[in-house]
Amino acid sequence: MEFRTTKITNGATFISYQFPSKSFAMCIGIPCGSAHEPRNKSGLAHLTEHLLFKDRVTESKKKRIAGLEATGGRIGACTNRDYTFVEAAVPSRHASICIDTLTYLLSEPRSSEDGFTNERKIVIGEIGRYLDDPQEYTKEELAPMSIFSGQFGRSLLGSRKTVRGFNEQDVVSFWRSAYNPVNFCFVAVGDFDYDSIREDIDEGVRRVSRNNGFSTRPVKASPIVSMRELALEMIGVEQAHLYYAIPIPINGVSGVGSEAGAFVLDKYIADGFSSDLHNRIREENGLCYDIISEVAGGPGYGYFGIYTNPARRDVGKVLKLTRKSFEEAQRMSRRKFETSKMASLGTIEMESEKEESAELACSLFQEYMASGDAERYLHMADFIKEVTLDQVRDLVRTPYEAITSLVPA
């Protein structure tokens, strides 16, 4: 196994992780997402990502995607608040096809009038899908509005109204401002020849280098700094949807100290049938079915969130029990700490075995975006081994919290 972080000819970052594998995966990301949109253009970054898969006349992008999928490979993309990426995985012998396809996707997103209109309708349909899935809508759209202030607190998808108002020039202008190849981060994972892959990347970058966009400036997140609450009513939902979050002072998605401690804390509070909240909320009181936790982080921000779906009349009870669990974690026993730590290490061991190459490439890019050091992701277990009980206890000693609730109207 060999891990390297270098710069390609144009100055963009190239992260490579070589190991024996039957597959090759690549993720190409940029440090630009919904937080970089003009204030009245909510949803533009996400629509731009969709239209990367379109071109106007020759359908060269469509043909390349078909060629990649003909190898048995797959392709996808993602827009977040502070980054966007395209990714694909193929059998190792088709690595060049993967790179050619992904780099070509990053060229100017032009499409026919019908193609643009249809893709805009697809994005509006995706917004509708989120509205039909209150769990996802609460976690992905509403919760960040209470967790963050400023640009990070804006909607990721936008609204039907804002998306309907976009035209192709809006997309092209946004692409030109963000998709400068010097901003790109290339992550290659699997079994490949380093020099050949680097040459393929250089060749691909030359195709999009005619874009003279500015180097994207990072947008600083402003996480929870006070008691904040967002409550909405929604017609057509049976259960309430509650999201409780506290700030975690982390610098990446794996990292050291408080970062790794958050994963141990998760095992104690909410992850699994033996967790404290599972016992308090489900076993002892029968208040809801779902208890879903997550640790999220990026440059200078992080939070630990808990999603639950009680009946509307039980929202107050579940919130009280959730707070109680966090209070008890400040007095976590040595035995429970060691048990949670051991469980965290076991989970990492199992997940590393089943993690697909494309997932690994995307995780390395996300770690690079969060901490500036992608390799840290590979050493998460080492960081957890060093976590102390006091570090875990200190994580929950915060006066700040964010509460988001979506309840039946």
Contacts in CASP RR format, 6 or more apart in sequence:
PFRMAT RR
TARGET T0000
AUTHOR 0000-0000-0000
METHOD contacts of the structure
MODEL  1
MEFRTTKITNGATFISYQFPSKSFAMCIGIPCGSAHEPRNKSGLAHLTEH
LLFKDRVTESKKKRIAGLEATGGRIGACTNRDYTFVEAAVPSRHASICID
TLTYLLSEPRSSEDGFTNERKIVIGEIGRYLDDPQEYTKEELAPMSIFSG
QFGRSLLGSRKTVRGFNEQDVVSFWRSAYNPVNFCFVAVGDFDYDSIRED
IDEGVRRVSRNNGFSTRPVKASPIVSMRELALEMIGVEQAHLYYAIPIPI
NGVSGVGSEAGAFVLDKYIADGFSSDLHNRIREENGLCYDIISEVAGGPG
YGYFGIYTNPARRDVGKVLKLTRKSFEEAQRMSRRKFETSKMASLGTIEM
ESEKEESAELACSLFQEYMASGDAERYLHMADFIKEVTLDQVRDLVRTPY
EAITSLVPA
1 17 0 8 1.000
1 18 0 8 1.000
1 19 0 8 1.000
2 16 0 8 1.000
2 17 0 8 1.000
2 18 0 8 1.000
2 19 0 8 1.000
2 194 0 8 1.000
3 15 0 8 1.000
3 16 0 8 1.000
3 17 0 8 1.000
3 18 0 8 1.000
3 375 0 8 1.000
3 378 0 8 1.000
4 14 0 8 1.000
4 15 0 8 1.000
4 16 0 8 1.000
4 17 0 8 1.000
4 194 0 8 1.000
5 13 0 8 1.000
5 14 0 8 1.000
5 15 0 8 1.000
5 16 0 8 1.000
5 374 0 8 1.000
5 375 0 8 1.000
6 13 0 8 1.000
6 14 0 8 1.000
6 16 0 8 1.000
7 13 0 8 1.000
7 14 0 8 1.000
8 14 0 8 1.000
8 186 0 8 1.000
8 198 0 8 1.000
8 201 0 8 1.000
8 202 0 8 1.000
8 205 0 8 1.000
9 202 0 8 1.000
9 205 0 8 1.000
10 181 0 8 1.000
10 182 0 8 1.000
10 202 0 8 1.000
10 205 0 8 1.000
10 209 0 8 1.000
11 182 0 8 1.000
12 181 0 8 1.000
12 182 0 8 1.000
12 183 0 8 1.000
12 184 0 8 1.000
12 185 0 8 1.000
12 186 0 8 1.000
12 205 0 8 1.000
13 184 0 8 1.000
13 185 0 8 1.000
13 186 0 8 1.000
13 368 0 8 1.000
14 186 0 8 1.000
14 188 0 8 1.000
14 198 0 8 1.000
14 201 0 8 1.000
15 185 0 8 1.000
15 186 0 8 1.000
15 187 0 8 1.000
15 188 0 8 1.000
15 364 0 8 1.000
15 365 0 8 1.000
15 368 0 8 1.000
15 374 0 8 1.000
16 187 0 8 1.000
16 188 0 8 1.000
16 189 0 8 1.000
16 192 0 8 1.000
16 194 0 8 1.000
16 197 0 8 1.000
17 187 0 8 1.000
17 188 0 8 1.000
17 189 0 8 1.000
17 190 0 8 1.000
17 360 0 8 1.000
17 364 0 8 1.000
17 378 0 8 1.000
18 190 0 8 1.000
18 191 0 8 1.000
18 192 0 8 1.000
18 194 0 8 1.000
19 190 0 8 1.000
19 191 0 8 1.000
20 191 0 8 1.000
21 92 0 8 1.000
21 189 0 8 1.000
21 190 0 8 1.000
21 191 0 8 1.000
21 357 0 8 1.000
22 91 0 8 1.000
22 92 0 8 1.000
22 191 0 8 1.000
23 89 0 8 1.000
23 90 0 8 1.000
23 91 0 8 1.000
23 92 0 8 1.000
23 190 0 8 1.000
23 191 0 8 1.000
23 356 0 8 1.000
23 357 0 8 1.000
24 89 0 8 1.000
24 90 0 8 1.000
24 91 0 8 1.000
24 92 0 8 1.000
24 94 0 8 1.000
24 95 0 8 1.000
24 98 0 8 1.000
24 188 0 8 1.000
24 189 0 8 1.000
24 190 0 8 1.000
24 191 0 8 1.000
24 192 0 8 1.000
24 357 0 8 1.000
25 87 0 8 1.000
25 88 0 8 1.000
25 89 0 8 1.000
25 90 0 8 1.000
25 98 0 8 1.000
25 188 0 8 1.000
25 189 0 8 1.000
25 190 0 8 1.000
25 356 0 8 1.000
25 357 0 8 1.000
25 358 0 8 1.000
25 360 0 8 1.000
25 361 0 8 1.000
26 87 0 8 1.000
26 88 0 8 1.000
26 89 0 8 1.000
26 95 0 8 1.000
26 98 0 8 1.000
26 99 0 8 1.000
26 102 0 8 1.000
26 186 0 8 1.000
26 187 0 8 1.000
26 188 0 8 1.000
26 189 0 8 1.000
26 361 0 8 1.000
27 85 0 8 1.000
27 86 0 8 1.000
27 87 0 8 1.000
27 186 0 8 1.000
27 187 0 8 1.000
27 189 0 8 1.000
27 358 0 8 1.000
27 361 0 8 1.000
27 362 0 8 1.000
27 364 0 8 1.000
27 365 0 8 1.000
28 85 0 8 1.000
28 86 0 8 1.000
28 87 0 8 1.000
28 102 0 8 1.000
28 103 0 8 1.000
28 106 0 8 1.000
28 184 0 8 1.000
28 185 0 8 1.000
28 186 0 8 1.000
28 187 0 8 1.000
29 83 0 8 1.000
29 84 0 8 1.000
29 85 0 8 1.000
29 86 0 8 1.000
29 184 0 8 1.000
29 185 0 8 1.000
29 186 0 8 1.000
29 187 0 8 1.000
29 365 0 8 1.000
30 83 0 8 1.000
30 84 0 8 1.000
30 85 0 8 1.000
30 178 0 8 1.000
30 179 0 8 1.000
30 183 0 8 1.000
30 184 0 8 1.000
30 185 0 8 1.000
30 216 0 8 1.000
31 82 0 8 1.000
31 83 0 8 1.000
31 183 0 8 1.000
31 185 0 8 1.000
31 216 0 8 1.000
31 218 0 8 1.000
31 369 0 8 1.000
32 45 0 8 1.000
32 82 0 8 1.000
32 83 0 8 1.000
32 84 0 8 1.000
32 178 0 8 1.000
32 179 0 8 1.000
32 183 0 8 1.000
32 216 0 8 1.000
33 45 0 8 1.000
33 79 0 8 1.000
33 80 0 8 1.000
33 81 0 8 1.000
33 82 0 8 1.000
33 83 0 8 1.000
33 84 0 8 1.000
33 178 0 8 1.000
34 42 0 8 1.000
34 43 0 8 1.000
34 45 0 8 1.000
34 46 0 8 1.000
34 79 0 8 1.000
34 80 0 8 1.000
34 81 0 8 1.000
34 154 0 8 1.000
34 155 0 8 1.000
34 156 0 8 1.000
34 158 0 8 1.000
35 81 0 8 1.000
35 82 0 8 1.000
35 151 0 8 1.000
35 152 0 8 1.000
35 153 0 8 1.000
35 154 0 8 1.000
35 219 0 8 1.000
35 221 0 8 1.000
36 45 0 8 1.000
36 151 0 8 1.000
36 177 0 8 1.000
36 178 0 8 1.000
36 216 0 8 1.000
36 219 0 8 1.000
37 43 0 8 1.000
37 44 0 8 1.000
37 45 0 8 1.000
37 151 0 8 1.000
37 154 0 8 1.000
37 174 0 8 1.000
38 44 0 8 1.000
40 162 0 8 1.000
41 162 0 8 1.000
41 166 0 8 1.000
41 170 0 8 1.000
41 174 0 8 1.000
42 154 0 8 1.000
42 155 0 8 1.000
42 158 0 8 1.000
42 159 0 8 1.000
42 162 0 8 1.000
43 123 0 8 1.000
43 155 0 8 1.000
43 156 0 8 1.000
43 157 0 8 1.000
43 158 0 8 1.000
43 162 0 8 1.000
43 163 0 8 1.000
43 166 0 8 1.000
44 162 0 8 1.000
44 166 0 8 1.000
44 170 0 8 1.000
44 171 0 8 1.000
44 174 0 8 1.000
45 79 0 8 1.000
45 84 0 8 1.000
45 174 0 8 1.000
45 178 0 8 1.000
46 79 0 8 1.000
46 123 0 8 1.000
46 156 0 8 1.000
46 157 0 8 1.000
46 158 0 8 1.000
47 119 0 8 1.000
47 120 0 8 1.000
47 123 0 8 1.000
47 163 0 8 1.000
47 166 0 8 1.000
47 171 0 8 1.000
48 84 0 8 1.000
48 109 0 8 1.000
48 171 0 8 1.000
48 174 0 8 1.000
48 175 0 8 1.000
48 178 0 8 1.000
49 77 0 8 1.000
49 78 0 8 1.000
49 79 0 8 1.000
49 84 0 8 1.000
49 86 0 8 1.000
50 77 0 8 1.000
50 119 0 8 1.000
50 122 0 8 1.000
50 123 0 8 1.000
51 109 0 8 1.000
51 111 0 8 1.000
51 116 0 8 1.000
51 119 0 8 1.000
51 171 0 8 1.000
52 61 0 8 1.000
52 77 0 8 1.000
52 86 0 8 1.000
52 105 0 8 1.000
52 106 0 8 1.000
52 109 0 8 1.000
53 61 0 8 1.000
53 62 0 8 1.000
53 65 0 8 1.000
53 77 0 8 1.000
53 105 0 8 1.000
54 61 0 8 1.000
54 109 0 8 1.000
54 110 0 8 1.000
54 111 0 8 1.000
54 115 0 8 1.000
54 116 0 8 1.000
54 119 0 8 1.000
55 61 0 8 1.000
55 62 0 8 1.000
55 107 0 8 1.000
55 109 0 8 1.000
55 110 0 8 1.000
55 111 0 8 1.000
56 110 0 8 1.000
56 111 0 8 1.000
56 112 0 8 1.000
57 112 0 8 1.000
60 104 0 8 1.000
61 104 0 8 1.000
61 105 0 8 1.000
64 97 0 8 1.000
64 100 0 8 1.000
64 101 0 8 1.000
64 104 0 8 1.000
64 105 0 8 1.000
65 75 0 8 1.000
65 101 0 8 1.000
67 97 0 8 1.000
67 101 0 8 1.000
68 75 0 8 1.000
68 88 0 8 1.000
68 90 0 8 1.000
68 94 0 8 1.000
68 97 0 8 1.000
68 98 0 8 1.000
68 101 0 8 1.000
69 75 0 8 1.000
71 90 0 8 1.000
71 91 0 8 1.000
71 94 0 8 1.000
71 97 0 8 1.000
72 90 0 8 1.000
72 91 0 8 1.000
73 88 0 8 1.000
73 89 0 8 1.000
73 90 0 8 1.000
73 91 0 8 1.000
73 94 0 8 1.000
74 88 0 8 1.000
74 89 0 8 1.000
74 358 0 8 1.000
75 86 0 8 1.000
75 87 0 8 1.000
75 88 0 8 1.000
75 101 0 8 1.000
75 102 0 8 1.000
76 86 0 8 1.000
76 87 0 8 1.000
76 88 0 8 1.000
77 84 0 8 1.000
77 85 0 8 1.000
77 86 0 8 1.000
77 87 0 8 1.000
78 84 0 8 1.000
78 85 0 8 1.000
78 87 0 8 1.000
78 362 0 8 1.000
79 156 0 8 1.000
80 156 0 8 1.000
81 144 0 8 1.000
81 151 0 8 1.000
81 152 0 8 1.000
81 153 0 8 1.000
81 154 0 8 1.000
81 156 0 8 1.000
81 221 0 8 1.000
82 152 0 8 1.000
82 218 0 8 1.000
82 219 0 8 1.000
82 221 0 8 1.000
82 298 0 8 1.000
82 299 0 8 1.000
82 369 0 8 1.000
83 365 0 8 1.000
83 366 0 8 1.000
83 369 0 8 1.000
84 178 0 8 1.000
85 362 0 8 1.000
85 365 0 8 1.000
86 102 0 8 1.000
86 105 0 8 1.000
86 106 0 8 1.000
87 102 0 8 1.000
87 358 0 8 1.000
87 361 0 8 1.000
87 362 0 8 1.000
88 98 0 8 1.000
88 101 0 8 1.000
88 102 0 8 1.000
88 358 0 8 1.000
89 98 0 8 1.000
89 356 0 8 1.000
89 357 0 8 1.000
89 358 0 8 1.000
89 361 0 8 1.000
90 97 0 8 1.000
90 98 0 8 1.000
92 190 0 8 1.000
92 191 0 8 1.000
92 192 0 8 1.000
95 188 0 8 1.000
95 192 0 8 1.000
95 196 0 8 1.000
95 197 0 8 1.000
95 200 0 8 1.000
96 196 0 8 1.000
96 200 0 8 1.000
99 197 0 8 1.000
99 200 0 8 1.000
99 201 0 8 1.000
99 204 0 8 1.000
100 200 0 8 1.000
100 204 0 8 1.000
103 201 0 8 1.000
103 203 0 8 1.000
103 204 0 8 1.000
103 205 0 8 1.000
103 207 0 8 1.000
103 208 0 8 1.000
104 204 0 8 1.000
104 207 0 8 1.000
106 179 0 8 1.000
106 181 0 8 1.000
106 184 0 8 1.000
106 208 0 8 1.000
107 207 0 8 1.000
107 208 0 8 1.000
107 211 0 8 1.000
108 172 0 8 1.000
108 175 0 8 1.000
108 176 0 8 1.000
108 208 0 8 1.000
108 211 0 8 1.000
109 171 0 8 1.000
109 172 0 8 1.000
109 175 0 8 1.000
110 168 0 8 1.000
110 172 0 8 1.000
111 119 0 8 1.000
111 168 0 8 1.000
116 167 0 8 1.000
116 168 0 8 1.000
116 171 0 8 1.000
120 163 0 8 1.000
120 164 0 8 1.000
120 166 0 8 1.000
123 157 0 8 1.000
123 163 0 8 1.000
124 160 0 8 1.000
124 163 0 8 1.000
124 164 0 8 1.000
126 157 0 8 1.000
127 157 0 8 1.000
127 158 0 8 1.000
127 159 0 8 1.000
127 160 0 8 1.000
127 163 0 8 1.000
128 160 0 8 1.000
130 136 0 8 1.000
130 137 0 8 1.000
130 140 0 8 1.000
130 141 0 8 1.000
130 157 0 8 1.000
131 137 0 8 1.000
134 234 0 8 1.000
134 237 0 8 1.000
134 239 0 8 1.000
134 241 0 8 1.000
134 406 0 8 1.000
135 241 0 8 1.000
135 290 0 8 1.000
135 292 0 8 1.000
135 307 0 8 1.000
135 309 0 8 1.000
137 241 0 8 1.000
137 406 0 8 1.000
138 241 0 8 1.000
138 242 0 8 1.000
138 243 0 8 1.000
138 307 0 8 1.000
138 404 0 8 1.000
138 406 0 8 1.000
139 243 0 8 1.000
139 292 0 8 1.000
139 294 0 8 1.000
139 307 0 8 1.000
140 156 0 8 1.000
141 155 0 8 1.000
141 156 0 8 1.000
141 157 0 8 1.000
142 230 0 8 1.000
142 232 0 8 1.000
142 243 0 8 1.000
142 404 0 8 1.000
142 406 0 8 1.000
143 243 0 8 1.000
143 245 0 8 1.000
143 305 0 8 1.000
143 402 0 8 1.000
143 404 0 8 1.000
144 152 0 8 1.000
144 153 0 8 1.000
144 156 0 8 1.000
145 153 0 8 1.000
145 154 0 8 1.000
145 155 0 8 1.000
145 230 0 8 1.000
145 404 0 8 1.000
146 228 0 8 1.000
146 229 0 8 1.000
146 230 0 8 1.000
146 243 0 8 1.000
146 245 0 8 1.000
146 402 0 8 1.000
146 403 0 8 1.000
146 404 0 8 1.000
147 153 0 8 1.000
147 223 0 8 1.000
147 224 0 8 1.000
147 228 0 8 1.000
147 245 0 8 1.000
147 303 0 8 1.000
147 402 0 8 1.000
148 221 0 8 1.000
148 222 0 8 1.000
148 223 0 8 1.000
148 224 0 8 1.000
148 301 0 8 1.000
149 222 0 8 1.000
149 225 0 8 1.000
150 222 0 8 1.000
151 219 0 8 1.000
152 219 0 8 1.000
152 221 0 8 1.000
152 222 0 8 1.000
152 223 0 8 1.000
152 301 0 8 1.000
157 163 0 8 1.000
175 211 0 8 1.000
176 211 0 8 1.000
176 212 0 8 1.000
176 213 0 8 1.000
177 213 0 8 1.000
177 214 0 8 1.000
177 216 0 8 1.000
178 213 0 8 1.000
178 216 0 8 1.000
179 208 0 8 1.000
179 211 0 8 1.000
179 213 0 8 1.000
180 211 0 8 1.000
180 212 0 8 1.000
180 213 0 8 1.000
180 214 0 8 1.000
180 215 0 8 1.000
180 216 0 8 1.000
181 205 0 8 1.000
181 208 0 8 1.000
181 209 0 8 1.000
181 211 0 8 1.000
182 215 0 8 1.000
183 215 0 8 1.000
183 216 0 8 1.000
184 205 0 8 1.000
185 365 0 8 1.000
185 368 0 8 1.000
185 369 0 8 1.000
186 201 0 8 1.000
187 361 0 8 1.000
187 362 0 8 1.000
187 364 0 8 1.000
187 365 0 8 1.000
187 368 0 8 1.000
187 374 0 8 1.000
188 197 0 8 1.000
188 201 0 8 1.000
188 361 0 8 1.000
189 357 0 8 1.000
189 358 0 8 1.000
189 360 0 8 1.000
189 361 0 8 1.000
189 364 0 8 1.000
190 357 0 8 1.000
218 299 0 8 1.000
220 299 0 8 1.000
220 300 0 8 1.000
221 298 0 8 1.000
221 299 0 8 1.000
221 300 0 8 1.000
221 301 0 8 1.000
222 301 0 8 1.000
223 247 0 8 1.000
223 301 0 8 1.000
223 302 0 8 1.000
223 303 0 8 1.000
224 245 0 8 1.000
224 246 0 8 1.000
224 247 0 8 1.000
224 303 0 8 1.000
224 400 0 8 1.000
224 401 0 8 1.000
224 402 0 8 1.000
225 247 0 8 1.000
225 400 0 8 1.000
226 400 0 8 1.000
227 399 0 8 1.000
227 400 0 8 1.000
227 401 0 8 1.000
228 401 0 8 1.000
228 402 0 8 1.000
228 403 0 8 1.000
229 402 0 8 1.000
229 403 0 8 1.000
229 404 0 8 1.000
229 405 0 8 1.000
230 402 0 8 1.000
230 403 0 8 1.000
230 404 0 8 1.000
230 405 0 8 1.000
231 404 0 8 1.000
231 405 0 8 1.000
231 407 0 8 1.000
232 405 0 8 1.000
232 406 0 8 1.000
232 407 0 8 1.000
233 406 0 8 1.000
233 407 0 8 1.000
233 408 0 8 1.000
233 409 0 8 1.000
234 406 0 8 1.000
234 407 0 8 1.000
234 408 0 8 1.000
234 409 0 8 1.000
235 408 0 8 1.000
235 409 0 8 1.000
236 408 0 8 1.000
236 409 0 8 1.000
237 406 0 8 1.000
237 407 0 8 1.000
237 408 0 8 1.000
238 408 0 8 1.000
239 288 0 8 1.000
239 309 0 8 1.000
239 310 0 8 1.000
239 311 0 8 1.000
239 312 0 8 1.000
239 408 0 8 1.000
240 309 0 8 1.000
240 310 0 8 1.000
240 311 0 8 1.000
240 312 0 8 1.000
240 314 0 8 1.000
240 315 0 8 1.000
240 405 0 8 1.000
240 406 0 8 1.000
240 407 0 8 1.000
240 408 0 8 1.000
241 307 0 8 1.000
241 308 0 8 1.000
241 309 0 8 1.000
241 405 0 8 1.000
241 406 0 8 1.000
241 407 0 8 1.000
242 307 0 8 1.000
242 308 0 8 1.000
242 309 0 8 1.000
242 310 0 8 1.000
242 315 0 8 1.000
242 318 0 8 1.000
242 319 0 8 1.000
242 403 0 8 1.000
242 404 0 8 1.000
242 405 0 8 1.000
243 305 0 8 1.000
243 306 0 8 1.000
243 307 0 8 1.000
243 402 0 8 1.000
243 403 0 8 1.000
243 404 0 8 1.000
243 405 0 8 1.000
244 305 0 8 1.000
244 306 0 8 1.000
244 308 0 8 1.000
244 319 0 8 1.000
244 322 0 8 1.000
244 323 0 8 1.000
244 401 0 8 1.000
244 402 0 8 1.000
244 403 0 8 1.000
244 404 0 8 1.000
245 303 0 8 1.000
245 304 0 8 1.000
245 305 0 8 1.000
245 306 0 8 1.000
245 401 0 8 1.000
245 402 0 8 1.000
245 403 0 8 1.000
245 404 0 8 1.000
246 303 0 8 1.000
246 304 0 8 1.000
246 305 0 8 1.000
246 326 0 8 1.000
246 395 0 8 1.000
246 396 0 8 1.000
246 398 0 8 1.000
246 400 0 8 1.000
246 401 0 8 1.000
246 402 0 8 1.000
247 301 0 8 1.000
247 302 0 8 1.000
247 303 0 8 1.000
247 398 0 8 1.000
247 400 0 8 1.000
248 258 0 8 1.000
248 259 0 8 1.000
248 262 0 8 1.000
248 295 0 8 1.000
248 297 0 8 1.000
248 302 0 8 1.000
248 303 0 8 1.000
248 304 0 8 1.000
248 395 0 8 1.000
249 258 0 8 1.000
249 302 0 8 1.000
250 258 0 8 1.000
250 259 0 8 1.000
250 262 0 8 1.000
250 297 0 8 1.000
250 298 0 8 1.000
250 300 0 8 1.000
250 301 0 8 1.000
250 302 0 8 1.000
251 259 0 8 1.000
251 298 0 8 1.000
251 299 0 8 1.000
251 300 0 8 1.000
251 370 0 8 1.000
251 371 0 8 1.000
252 259 0 8 1.000
252 297 0 8 1.000
252 298 0 8 1.000
252 299 0 8 1.000
252 300 0 8 1.000
252 302 0 8 1.000
252 367 0 8 1.000
252 370 0 8 1.000
252 371 0 8 1.000
252 376 0 8 1.000
253 259 0 8 1.000
253 295 0 8 1.000
253 296 0 8 1.000
253 297 0 8 1.000
253 298 0 8 1.000
253 363 0 8 1.000
253 366 0 8 1.000
253 367 0 8 1.000
253 370 0 8 1.000
253 371 0 8 1.000
253 377 0 8 1.000
254 260 0 8 1.000
254 367 0 8 1.000
254 371 0 8 1.000
254 376 0 8 1.000
254 377 0 8 1.000
254 379 0 8 1.000
254 380 0 8 1.000
254 383 0 8 1.000
255 371 0 8 1.000
255 376 0 8 1.000
255 379 0 8 1.000
255 380 0 8 1.000
255 383 0 8 1.000
256 383 0 8 1.000
256 386 0 8 1.000
257 383 0 8 1.000
257 386 0 8 1.000
257 387 0 8 1.000
257 391 0 8 1.000
258 391 0 8 1.000
258 394 0 8 1.000
258 395 0 8 1.000
259 383 0 8 1.000
260 380 0 8 1.000
260 383 0 8 1.000
260 384 0 8 1.000
260 386 0 8 1.000
260 387 0 8 1.000
261 384 0 8 1.000
261 387 0 8 1.000
261 391 0 8 1.000
261 392 0 8 1.000
261 395 0 8 1.000
262 295 0 8 1.000
262 304 0 8 1.000
262 395 0 8 1.000
263 295 0 8 1.000
263 344 0 8 1.000
263 380 0 8 1.000
263 384 0 8 1.000
264 337 0 8 1.000
264 340 0 8 1.000
264 341 0 8 1.000
264 344 0 8 1.000
264 384 0 8 1.000
264 387 0 8 1.000
264 392 0 8 1.000
265 304 0 8 1.000
265 329 0 8 1.000
265 340 0 8 1.000
265 392 0 8 1.000
265 395 0 8 1.000
265 396 0 8 1.000
266 293 0 8 1.000
266 295 0 8 1.000
266 304 0 8 1.000
266 344 0 8 1.000
267 275 0 8 1.000
267 339 0 8 1.000
267 340 0 8 1.000
267 341 0 8 1.000
267 343 0 8 1.000
267 344 0 8 1.000
267 347 0 8 1.000
268 275 0 8 1.000
268 276 0 8 1.000
268 329 0 8 1.000
268 332 0 8 1.000
268 336 0 8 1.000
268 337 0 8 1.000
268 340 0 8 1.000
268 392 0 8 1.000
269 275 0 8 1.000
269 276 0 8 1.000
269 277 0 8 1.000
269 293 0 8 1.000
269 306 0 8 1.000
269 325 0 8 1.000
269 326 0 8 1.000
269 329 0 8 1.000
270 276 0 8 1.000
270 277 0 8 1.000
270 278 0 8 1.000
270 291 0 8 1.000
270 292 0 8 1.000
270 293 0 8 1.000
270 306 0 8 1.000
270 325 0 8 1.000
271 293 0 8 1.000
271 343 0 8 1.000
271 347 0 8 1.000
272 278 0 8 1.000
275 291 0 8 1.000
276 325 0 8 1.000
276 328 0 8 1.000
276 329 0 8 1.000
277 291 0 8 1.000
277 306 0 8 1.000
277 321 0 8 1.000
277 322 0 8 1.000
277 325 0 8 1.000
278 291 0 8 1.000
280 321 0 8 1.000
280 324 0 8 1.000
280 325 0 8 1.000
281 287 0 8 1.000
281 288 0 8 1.000
281 291 0 8 1.000
281 308 0 8 1.000
281 310 0 8 1.000
281 318 0 8 1.000
281 321 0 8 1.000
281 322 0 8 1.000
282 288 0 8 1.000
282 289 0 8 1.000
282 291 0 8 1.000
285 317 0 8 1.000
285 321 0 8 1.000
287 308 0 8 1.000
287 310 0 8 1.000
287 311 0 8 1.000
287 314 0 8 1.000
287 317 0 8 1.000
287 318 0 8 1.000
287 321 0 8 1.000
288 308 0 8 1.000
288 309 0 8 1.000
288 310 0 8 1.000
288 311 0 8 1.000
288 314 0 8 1.000
288 318 0 8 1.000
289 309 0 8 1.000
290 307 0 8 1.000
290 308 0 8 1.000
290 309 0 8 1.000
291 306 0 8 1.000
291 307 0 8 1.000
291 308 0 8 1.000
292 306 0 8 1.000
292 307 0 8 1.000
292 308 0 8 1.000
293 304 0 8 1.000
293 305 0 8 1.000
293 306 0 8 1.000
293 307 0 8 1.000
294 304 0 8 1.000
294 305 0 8 1.000
294 307 0 8 1.000
295 302 0 8 1.000
295 303 0 8 1.000
295 304 0 8 1.000
295 305 0 8 1.000
296 302 0 8 1.000
296 303 0 8 1.000
296 305 0 8 1.000
297 303 0 8 1.000
297 370 0 8 1.000
298 369 0 8 1.000
298 370 0 8 1.000
298 371 0 8 1.000
299 369 0 8 1.000
299 370 0 8 1.000
299 371 0 8 1.000
303 402 0 8 1.000
304 395 0 8 1.000
306 322 0 8 1.000
308 318 0 8 1.000
308 322 0 8 1.000
310 317 0 8 1.000
310 318 0 8 1.000
312 407 0 8 1.000
312 408 0 8 1.000
315 405 0 8 1.000
315 407 0 8 1.000
319 403 0 8 1.000
323 401 0 8 1.000
326 396 0 8 1.000
327 396 0 8 1.000
329 392 0 8 1.000
329 393 0 8 1.000
329 395 0 8 1.000
329 396 0 8 1.000
330 393 0 8 1.000
330 396 0 8 1.000
330 397 0 8 1.000
331 393 0 8 1.000
332 340 0 8 1.000
332 389 0 8 1.000
332 392 0 8 1.000
332 393 0 8 1.000
334 389 0 8 1.000
337 389 0 8 1.000
337 392 0 8 1.000
340 392 0 8 1.000
341 384 0 8 1.000
341 385 0 8 1.000
341 387 0 8 1.000
344 384 0 8 1.000
345 381 0 8 1.000
345 384 0 8 1.000
345 385 0 8 1.000
348 380 0 8 1.000
348 381 0 8 1.000
348 384 0 8 1.000
349 381 0 8 1.000
355 363 0 8 1.000
363 377 0 8 1.000
364 374 0 8 1.000
364 377 0 8 1.000
364 378 0 8 1.000
365 374 0 8 1.000
366 377 0 8 1.000
367 373 0 8 1.000
367 374 0 8 1.000
367 376 0 8 1.000
367 377 0 8 1.000
368 374 0 8 1.000
376 383 0 8 1.000
END
